[in-house]
Amino acid sequence: MAELSAPRDSTIRRLFALSMNQCAFPDCSTPILDPKTNTILGEICHIHAQNKKGPRYKAGQTPEERHAFENLILMCSVHHKIIDAPENLAEYTDERLFEIKAAHEKQTEEAGPTLAPLTRTQLNELRSASAYVGQYVTHMDFRQAVLNAGGGGGMNGGGGGGGVITIVGSTQVPAEAKLNLDGQLPGGGGGALNFVGRPAASDDLVNGLRISSIFTANSFHFDHGTFHVLGAGWTNLPLTSIPCPVSINVVCVVELGSIAENTLLRCDIDVIDPKGRKVASDVFDVSVPNDTGLIARYTAKRLVSFEASEAGVWTIAVSSGGIPLADYDIQIGLK
């Protein structure tokens, strides 16, 4: 079973229910959810960071502990940045943040629950607002660089095997870089070039990244901008027995807005069981074409396989870089 990579929906709902719809930082009145516009203004903060480069990271934590209610606190984006800034870590230790969390939640318990539960859309937006906080980006300049993956030639023995150059986040070699995949004689093996999508970030959302449609289908074909589907949009899946192996065609229409041409994004597609556990995962890359005209759109199709271990509502969730993009529910039961 895949490890937990983000807080569960039930955990986020509990955090919000005990937040008084207010940033937990002392004397801050910024709402988590703006009551007039329903805009998410808050973020989920990890007291012990979720990655090794993050603030207050605790190496001994399990993924369950790292994304548990006890390790999370809701704050506005300003105070989230303040408590995580390197220059402030001596003041905002884990002990101090646990104190702030306890004091804030005690106020809520004394006042009594007053908040309506988050809707599915609000919950996803809160998760999205938090997912890209603290991401680290490395920029490398390949101008005038020579990318050489060819194997060295042999003298008395055999030549060396070729290597692999992996380019992340783009569908093309940097414009001014020189690429050499040829092996050196005698006997040097040729190299290979591999393109891999990068995780999405907040700028991609601002530039229009979203999934406009996600559905299941018995069969699917995409040709020159037109869908050809058979048996699409399942609501339930009746099985003759449980547990039972299941394979489902999933189609995603990804809107790419104004993201730069030739960008390559990596999306995760996860199957989540009725108890909120991730039981299967896959990835697909989304490329921004360079001849889109006014509309940039990509259609992805994946065959998702998993074992249906129990009856109930199962979710197929698509995300990128921890940012939720879409989910699709299917009820699985016996015939």
LINVENCOR-V315723 format. One record per residue. N is the residue number from 1. RES is the residue in one letter. SS is DSSP state (@ for helix, = for strand, . for the rest). Layout:
n/res/ss
N/RES/SS
N/RES/SS
This chain:
n/res/ss
1/M/.
2/A/.
3/E/.
4/L/.
5/S/.
6/A/.
7/P/.
8/R/.
9/D/@
10/S/@
11/T/@
12/I/@
13/R/@
14/R/@
15/L/@
16/F/@
17/A/@
18/L/.
19/S/.
20/M/.
21/N/.
22/Q/.
23/C/.
24/A/.
25/F/.
26/P/.
27/D/.
28/C/.
29/S/.
30/T/.
31/P/.
32/I/.
33/L/=
34/D/.
35/P/.
36/K/.
37/T/.
38/N/.
39/T/.
40/I/=
41/L/.
42/G/=
43/E/=
44/I/=
45/C/=
46/H/=
47/I/.
48/H/.
49/A/.
50/Q/.
51/N/.
52/K/.
53/K/.
54/G/.
55/P/.
56/R/.
57/Y/.
58/K/.
59/A/.
60/G/.
61/Q/.
62/T/.
63/P/@
64/E/@
65/E/@
66/R/@
67/H/.
68/A/.
69/F/@
70/E/@
71/N/@
72/L/=
73/I/=
74/L/=
75/M/=
76/C/=
77/S/@
78/V/@
79/H/@
80/H/@
81/K/@
82/I/@
83/I/@
84/D/@
85/A/.
86/P/@
87/E/@
88/N/@
89/L/.
90/A/.
91/E/.
92/Y/.
93/T/.
94/D/@
95/E/@
96/R/@
97/L/@
98/F/@
99/E/@
100/I/@
101/K/@
102/A/@
103/A/@
104/H/@
105/E/@
106/K/@
107/Q/@
108/T/@
109/E/@
110/E/@
111/A/@
112/G/.
113/P/.
114/T/.
115/L/.
116/A/.
117/P/.
118/L/.
119/T/.
120/R/@
121/T/@
122/Q/@
123/L/@
124/N/@
125/E/@
126/L/@
127/R/@
128/S/@
129/A/@
130/S/@
131/A/@
132/Y/.
133/V/.
134/G/.
135/Q/.
136/Y/.
137/V/.
138/T/.
139/H/.
140/M/.
141/D/.
142/F/.
143/R/.
144/Q/.
145/A/.
146/V/=
147/L/=
148/N/=
149/A/.
150/G/.
151/G/.
152/G/.
153/G/.
154/G/.
155/M/.
156/N/.
157/G/.
158/G/.
159/G/.
160/G/.
161/G/.
162/G/.
163/G/.
164/V/=
165/I/=
166/T/=
167/I/=
168/V/=
169/G/.
170/S/=
171/T/.
172/Q/.
173/V/.
174/P/.
175/A/.
176/E/.
177/A/.
178/K/=
179/L/=
180/N/=
181/L/.
182/D/.
183/G/.
184/Q/.
185/L/.
186/P/.
187/G/.
188/G/.
189/G/.
190/G/.
191/G/.
192/A/=
193/L/=
194/N/=
195/F/=
196/V/=
197/G/.
198/R/=
199/P/.
200/A/.
201/A/.
202/S/@
203/D/@
204/D/@
205/L/@
206/V/@
207/N/.
208/G/.
209/L/.
210/R/=
211/I/=
212/S/=
213/S/=
214/I/=
215/F/=
216/T/=
217/A/=
218/N/=
219/S/=
220/F/=
221/H/=
222/F/=
223/D/=
224/H/.
225/G/.
226/T/=
227/F/=
228/H/=
229/V/=
230/L/=
231/G/=
232/A/=
233/G/.
234/W/.
235/T/.
236/N/=
237/L/=
238/P/=
239/L/=
240/T/.
241/S/.
242/I/.
243/P/.
244/C/=
245/P/=
246/V/=
247/S/=
248/I/=
249/N/=
250/V/=
251/V/=
252/C/=
253/V/=
254/V/=
255/E/=
256/L/.
257/G/.
258/S/.
259/I/.
260/A/.
261/E/.
262/N/.
263/T/=
264/L/=
265/L/=
266/R/=
267/C/=
268/D/=
269/I/=
270/D/=
271/V/=
272/I/=
273/D/.
274/P/.
275/K/.
276/G/.
277/R/.
278/K/=
279/V/=
280/A/=
281/S/=
282/D/=
283/V/=
284/F/=
285/D/=
286/V/=
287/S/=
288/V/.
289/P/.
290/N/.
291/D/.
292/T/.
293/G/.
294/L/.
295/I/.
296/A/.
297/R/=
298/Y/=
299/T/=
300/A/=
301/K/=
302/R/=
303/L/=
304/V/=
305/S/=
306/F/=
307/E/=
308/A/=
309/S/.
310/E/.
311/A/.
312/G/=
313/V/=
314/W/=
315/T/=
316/I/=
317/A/=
318/V/=
319/S/=
320/S/=
321/G/.
322/G/.
323/I/=
324/P/=
325/L/=
326/A/=
327/D/=
328/Y/=
329/D/=
330/I/=
331/Q/=
332/I/=
333/G/=
334/L/=
335/K/.
